[in-house]
């Protein structure tokens, strides 16, 4: 895992408890979800467990974008 880039104001969510709290605040099942700045996909993983209808990820960092394509290619 590379260090956050200050130029992109990156701050990565790593705490699974906080990720769970965020995801449990709303009904995700069968909804369209837009996640801006998914980073390494920690929150994305929890969102996918809740069976969204479709999820869209927007990531500005090209290195992270490549990792996300590999991780979620299916």
ABEGO torsion letter per residue (X at the ends): XBBBBAAAGBBBBABAAAAAAAAAABBABGBBBBBBGAEAGAAAAAAAAAGBABBBBBBABAAAAAAAAAAAAX
